[in-house]
Amino acid sequence: MESRAVMLSTYGQRITVLSIDGGGIRGIIPATILSFLELKLQELDGENARIADYFDVIAGTSTGGLMTAMLTTPDENGRPLFKGKDIAPFYLKHGPKIFPRSNYKRMTMKMNALMRPKYNGKYLRKIICKVLGNRRLHETLTRVVIPTFDIKLLQPTVFSTFEAKIDTSKDALLSDICISTSSAPTYFPAYTFKTKDTKGNDREFHLVDGGIAANNPALLALKPTGPAFPGDQEVSLGRALNYENYLIISLGTGTSKMEKKYTAKMAAKWGILGWLYSEGSSPLVDAFTFAGADMVDLHMSLIFRSIKCEQNYLRIQDDKLSGDASSTDKATQKNMKNLVEIGERLLQKPVSRMNLDSGIFEPVDTEGTNEEALSRFAKLLSEERKLRRAEIAKQLATRSSGPDDHHVSET
């Protein structure tokens, strides 16, 4: 029996992808949206439906990587550890301990931030290890893609389920991967761990937040020669290159673009320390994470616009965050509750796409609200799953049982 919850894409017509950005405590925003999406799937297919059942690939960076693991790691019954509706409460419960408020004076905090990571990361590591246990990457219920960055090699290290099955040195503990992709520079310490290759030799990783490589990991999940489908017999290269076959939901964690918190006049005075720490945040970290995420969205938008399949790609992002809501680590009860409300309001806002000139998200008049778009996607995902089940039943009925048969879960 196939261990994955999602059925092989060769039995269907679409390649389905979910992507979740990094953003620390702002992960509450996509968590709220994921809860709604799973509810819609349950309305169509029953209360046992889970997000992992419907996506060929789920990609996540940093906080998005943690959510990816929570949604796809199997429990003792072979079903996902977390329901979509459980993720936001998880953040509300553990966020204040992951990002503890300091009693130090502001100047002391600033000096500490310049000398060492803002947080020691002990609680983050503890809770991730407790939740994910000893489960490894190859065990996920569908393909996952989680980027990190190796600070020793100065290059991205992308962990994917497919590679884990052919390269034991990449089949790391999910807890090690999630701690690594969440180790944001200036916020948490870098993380190191070892694995063994097929010959029993050690492989060392020296990793920091995947946001350095791909804060928006959608392209990593999409690229047919990348970590999602490299050499995979289940997905032909022709199908993977035909972007009309894709259904993609890409969830951002919000940005503060409209707040315009930095100016050239401010930046003109910054040296190394100013770029690393200004007004309670890191302009340099903000710049490369927002820029990288936007470049991916820009590329995706151009792809689907060029083939006139814009409705196959849904990017949900709020670029109007301000104050505490725009913070990566403001985990007060007040702010976290506000982030839930921002996610709920975002569902009611119109579908928006990035203006390729201004970089601002602008409403699309003809596509309704994000809630309506997600409901439409839920129907398409449900139809795709039913199509795969029907095709599997048809093939099993027309051929005799043999060692080459595909045995897949009907969960």
C-alpha positions in Angstrom: 0.0 0.0 0.0 1.3 3.4 -1.0 2.2 5.4 2.2 1.4 8.8 0.8 -2.1 10.3 1.3 -2.1 11.9 -2.1 -2.6 9.6 -5.1 -0.1 9.5 -7.9 -0.4 12.4 -10.3 -0.1 10.0 -13.3 -3.7 9.0 -12.7 -5.0 12.5 -13.1 -4.8 15.6 -15.3 -3.3 18.1 -12.9 -0.1 18.6 -10.9 -1.2 20.3 -7.6 1.0 22.5 -5.6 0.8 24.4 -2.3 3.5 26.9 -1.3 3.8 28.7 2.1 6.2 31.6 2.6 8.4 32.3 5.6 7.6 35.0 8.1 7.9 34.0 11.7 4.9 34.7 13.9 3.1 36.1 10.8 2.7 32.4 9.8 -0.6 32.8 11.6 -2.0 34.5 8.5 -1.5 31.6 6.1 -2.5 29.2 8.9 -5.9 30.9 9.0 -6.2 30.6 5.3 -5.3 26.9 5.4 -8.0 26.3 7.9 -10.5 27.7 5.6 -9.2 25.7 2.6 -9.4 22.4 4.5 -12.9 23.2 5.7 -14.0 23.7 2.1 -12.4 20.3 1.1 -14.2 18.7 4.0 -17.5 20.1 2.9 -16.9 18.4 -0.5 -15.3 15.1 0.6 -16.1 14.5 4.3 -14.7 15.4 7.6 -11.6 13.1 7.2 -10.3 15.2 4.3 -6.9 16.7 4.9 -4.8 19.2 2.9 -2.1 16.6 2.4 -4.6 14.4 0.5 -4.9 16.9 -2.4 -1.4 18.2 -3.2 1.4 16.5 -5.1 3.9 18.9 -3.6 3.7 21.1 -0.5 6.6 23.6 -0.2 7.4 25.7 2.8 10.2 28.0 4.0 11.0 28.9 7.6 7.6 29.1 9.4 6.1 27.8 6.2 8.4 24.8 6.4 7.2 24.0 9.9 3.6 24.2 8.7 4.5 21.9 5.7 5.8 19.3 8.1 2.8 19.6 10.4 0.4 19.0 7.5 2.3 16.1 6.0 3.9 14.1 8.8 2.0 10.9 9.5 0.6 10.0 12.9 0.4 6.5 14.2 -2.6 5.9 12.0 -0.9 7.2 8.8 -2.9 10.4 8.7 -1.5 14.0 9.1 -0.4 15.0 12.6 -2.2 18.3 12.3 -5.5 19.4 10.8 -5.5 22.8 9.0 -7.6 24.3 11.9 -5.0 23.2 14.5 -2.0 25.2 13.2 -3.1 28.7 14.2 -3.9 27.6 17.8 -0.4 25.9 17.8 1.1 29.3 17.1 -1.1 31.1 19.6 0.0 28.6 22.3 3.7 28.4 21.6 4.5 31.7 19.9 5.1 33.6 23.2 7.6 31.0 24.3 9.4 30.9 20.9 9.7 34.7 20.8 9.8 35.6 24.5 9.5 39.3 25.4 12.6 40.6 27.1 12.6 42.6 30.3 15.8 44.4 29.3 15.8 48.0 28.5 15.7 48.9 24.8 19.3 49.9 24.6 20.4 46.7 26.2 18.3 44.7 23.8 19.8 46.6 20.9 23.3 45.9 22.0 22.6 42.3 22.6 21.0 42.0 19.1 24.2 43.4 17.6 26.4 40.8 19.4 24.3 37.6 19.3 21.0 36.2 18.1 17.9 37.8 19.6 16.6 34.5 20.8 18.5 31.4 22.0 16.0 29.1 20.1 15.9 26.5 22.8 12.1 26.4 23.1 11.7 26.4 19.3 14.0 23.4 19.0 12.3 21.6 22.0 8.7 22.0 20.6 9.7 21.0 17.1 11.5 17.9 18.3 8.5 17.0 20.5 6.0 17.4 17.7 7.9 15.7 14.9 9.8 13.1 16.9 12.0 10.7 15.0 10.2 10.9 11.7 12.3 11.4 8.6 11.8 13.2 5.4 11.0 10.2 3.3 7.9 9.4 5.5 5.9 12.5 4.6 2.4 11.8 3.2 3.0 13.7 0.0 6.1 15.3 -1.5 7.5 18.2 0.4 10.1 20.8 -0.5 11.8 22.8 2.3 14.8 25.1 1.5 17.6 26.0 3.9 20.9 27.7 3.3 24.3 26.2 4.2 26.4 28.9 5.7 29.6 26.9 5.4 29.2 26.1 1.7 27.4 29.4 1.0 24.8 27.7 -1.1 21.2 26.6 -0.7 20.4 23.2 0.6 16.9 22.1 -0.5 15.4 19.1 1.3 12.8 17.2 -0.7 11.0 13.9 -0.2 12.0 12.6 -3.6 15.7 13.2 -3.0 15.4 11.7 0.5 14.3 8.4 -1.1 17.4 8.2 -3.4 20.0 9.9 -1.2 20.1 8.8 2.4 22.3 11.8 3.3 19.3 14.0 2.5 16.8 11.9 4.4 17.2 13.9 7.6 15.0 14.1 10.6 12.1 16.4 9.9 12.8 18.1 13.2 16.4 18.9 12.0 15.1 20.3 8.7 12.4 22.4 10.4 14.8 23.8 13.0 17.3 24.7 10.2 14.8 26.4 7.9 13.5 28.4 10.8 17.0 29.6 12.0 16.6 33.2 10.8 19.8 35.2 10.9 19.8 37.8 13.8 16.8 36.0 15.4 18.0 32.4 16.0 21.3 30.6 16.1 22.5 28.7 13.1 21.9 24.9 13.3 24.2 22.0 12.5 23.5 18.2 12.3 24.9 15.1 10.6 23.4 12.4 8.5 24.9 9.3 6.9 25.1 8.4 3.2 24.6 4.9 1.8 28.2 4.0 2.6 27.9 5.0 6.2 29.9 8.2 5.9 29.0 11.3 7.8 27.5 14.3 6.0 27.5 17.6 7.9 25.1 20.5 7.5 25.6 24.0 8.8 22.3 25.6 8.1 20.3 28.9 8.5 16.8 30.0 7.5 15.6 28.9 4.0 14.4 32.5 3.5 17.9 33.4 2.4 17.5 31.1 -0.5 13.8 31.2 -1.2 11.4 32.9 1.2 8.7 32.1 -1.4 9.4 28.5 -2.3 6.8 28.2 -5.1 9.3 27.9 -7.9 11.2 25.1 -6.1 8.0 23.1 -6.1 7.2 24.0 -9.7 10.6 23.5 -11.4 10.6 20.1 -13.1 14.4 19.8 -13.0 14.4 20.9 -9.4 13.7 19.0 -6.2 10.1 18.2 -6.7 10.1 16.0 -9.8 13.7 15.3 -10.8 13.8 12.1 -12.9 10.5 11.1 -11.4 8.8 8.4 -13.5 5.4 9.3 -12.0 5.5 12.7 -13.7 6.8 12.9 -17.3 9.0 15.9 -18.1 6.5 16.9 -20.8 3.7 17.2 -18.3 5.8 19.0 -15.8 6.9 21.5 -18.3 3.4 22.2 -19.5 2.3 24.8 -16.9 -1.3 24.5 -18.0 -1.3 21.3 -16.0 -0.6 23.0 -12.7 -2.9 24.2 -10.0 -0.9 26.3 -7.5 -1.9 28.0 -4.3 0.9 30.3 -2.9 0.4 31.8 0.5 2.3 34.8 1.8 2.8 35.9 5.4 2.3 39.6 4.7 4.6 42.5 4.1 4.8 46.1 5.2 5.3 47.6 1.7 2.6 50.2 2.0 3.9 51.4 5.4 7.1 52.4 3.7 9.0 52.1 7.0 12.4 52.7 5.4 13.6 55.6 3.1 16.7 56.4 1.1 17.4 59.3 3.6 17.4 56.7 6.4 19.5 54.1 4.5 22.0 56.7 3.5 23.1 57.0 7.1 23.4 53.2 7.7 26.6 51.4 8.0 26.9 47.7 8.8 25.1 48.0 12.1 22.3 50.2 10.6 21.5 47.7 7.9 21.5 44.9 10.5 19.3 46.7 13.1 17.1 49.7 12.8 13.8 50.6 14.5 13.5 47.1 16.1 14.0 45.1 12.9 16.7 44.3 10.3 16.4 46.2 7.1 18.8 43.9 5.3 16.9 40.8 6.3 13.6 42.5 5.3 15.0 43.5 2.0 16.3 40.1 0.8 13.3 38.1 2.1 10.7 40.5 0.5 12.7 40.9 -2.7 13.2 37.2 -3.1 9.5 36.4 -2.5 8.3 39.1 -4.9 10.7 38.0 -7.7 9.2 34.5 -7.4 5.7 35.8 -7.6 6.7 38.1 -10.5 8.1 35.1 -12.4 5.0 32.9 -11.6 2.7 35.7 -12.7 4.5 36.1 -16.0 4.4 32.3 -16.7 0.7 32.0 -16.2 -0.2 35.2 -17.9 1.8 34.2 -21.0 -0.2 31.0 -21.3 -3.5 32.7 -20.4 -4.0 30.4 -17.4 -3.9 33.1 -14.7 -6.7 31.4 -12.7 -4.5 28.3 -12.2 -2.2 30.3 -10.0 -3.6 31.9 -6.8 -1.3 34.1 -4.7 -2.8 35.3 -1.4 -0.7 38.1 0.1 -1.3 41.2 2.2 1.2 44.0 1.5 -0.5 46.5 3.9 0.7 45.3 7.3 1.8 47.9 9.7 3.0 48.3 13.2 3.3 45.1 15.3 1.5 43.1 12.6 4.4 43.5 10.3 6.9 42.1 12.9 8.4 38.7 12.5 8.5 38.1 16.3 5.9 40.2 18.1 4.2 37.2 19.8 1.9 39.1 22.2 -1.6 37.7 22.6 -2.9 41.0 21.2 -0.8 40.9 18.1 -1.4 37.2 17.4 -5.1 37.7 17.7 -4.8 40.6 15.3 -2.9 38.3 12.8 -5.8 35.8 12.9 -8.2 38.7 12.1 -5.9 39.8 9.3 -6.0 36.4 7.8 -9.8 36.3 8.1 -10.2 39.7 6.5 -7.8 38.7 3.8 -10.2 35.9 2.8 -12.9 38.6 2.2 -10.6 40.8 0.1 -10.6 40.5 -3.7 -8.2 38.3 -5.5 -5.2 40.5 -6.2 -2.1 40.2 -8.5 1.1 42.1 -8.4 1.4 45.1 -10.6 4.6 44.3 -12.5 5.7 48.0 -12.5 4.9 49.1 -8.9 5.2 45.8 -7.1 1.9 46.5 -5.3 -0.9 43.9 -5.2 -4.0 45.2 -7.1 -7.5 43.7 -7.1 -8.7 41.6 -10.1 -12.2 42.7 -10.9 -13.4 39.4 -12.4 -12.3 36.8 -9.9 -14.2 37.6 -6.7 -12.7 37.3 -3.2 -9.9 35.1 -2.0 -12.5 33.0 -0.2 -14.4 32.5 -3.5 -11.2 31.6 -5.3 -10.2 29.1 -2.6 -13.7 27.5 -2.8 -13.2 27.2 -6.6 -9.7 25.6 -6.0 -11.2 23.2 -3.5 -13.7 22.0 -6.1 -10.9 21.5 -8.6 -8.8 19.7 -6.1 -11.7 17.5 -5.1 -12.5 16.7 -8.8 -8.8 15.9 -9.4 -8.7 13.4 -6.5 -12.0 11.8 -7.6 -10.6 11.5 -11.2 -7.5 9.8 -9.9 -9.5 7.3 -7.8 -11.7 6.5 -10.8 -8.7 5.9 -13.0 -7.0 3.7 -10.4 -10.2 1.6 -10.1 -10.5 1.4 -13.9 -6.9 0.2 -14.3 -7.1 -2.3 -11.4 -10.3 -3.7 -13.0 -8.7 -4.3 -16.4 -5.5 -5.9 -15.5 -4.5 -8.9 -13.4 -2.7 -8.4 -10.1 1.1 -8.5 -10.5 4.4 -7.1 -9.0 4.3 -4.0 -11.2 0.8 -2.9 -10.1 0.5 0.4 -8.3 -1.1 0.0 -4.9 -2.2 3.3 -3.6 -4.1 4.5 -0.6 -7.7 5.3 -0.9 -7.7 7.5 2.2 
